[in-house]
Amino acid sequence: MKSIKNLTRFTYETTGFQGWRLSISRKGATFTKYFSDKKYGGEKESFAAAEASLAGLKLVLDAAKLADGKHTATTTRKVEKLLEKV
């Protein structure tokens, strides 16, 4: 599978981690979550989980209100909670 915007594939032979990294930056805040092949049952399953999380994050971040051009603390907590659930 090929990496897409905000999702990067990690397959290093010298490390114990293989999977996908979701990283999205909006309005001064960066959110990152790793999706391990081992935890989700394989490359396709971890990609599907990462892709679903990315879609949810985009919905929350695009609909969020801004304060001084940045996301509010409430939005940041909401996104972090969403990433914890996955």
URFEN-V743281 format. One line per field, one symbol per residue. ss: DSSP state (2 for helix, 1 for strand, 0 for the rest). phi: phi as a letter, one per 30 degrees, with the letter a starting at -180 (. if undefined). burial: b if it has 9 or more other C-alpha atoms within 8 Angstrom, else e. Layout:
BEGIN
ss = ???
phi = ???
burial = ???
END
This chain:
BEGIN
ss = 00010011111000000111111111001111111122220022222222222222222222200110011022222222222220
phi = .cdbeibbdcbcddbdcblcccbbcbhibcbbbcbdeddcjkdddddddddddddddddddddddcbhibdddddddddddddddd
burial = eeeeebbbbbeeeeeeebbbbbbeeeeebebeeebbbeebebbebbbebbbebbeebeebbeeeeeeeebbbeebbeebbebbeee
END
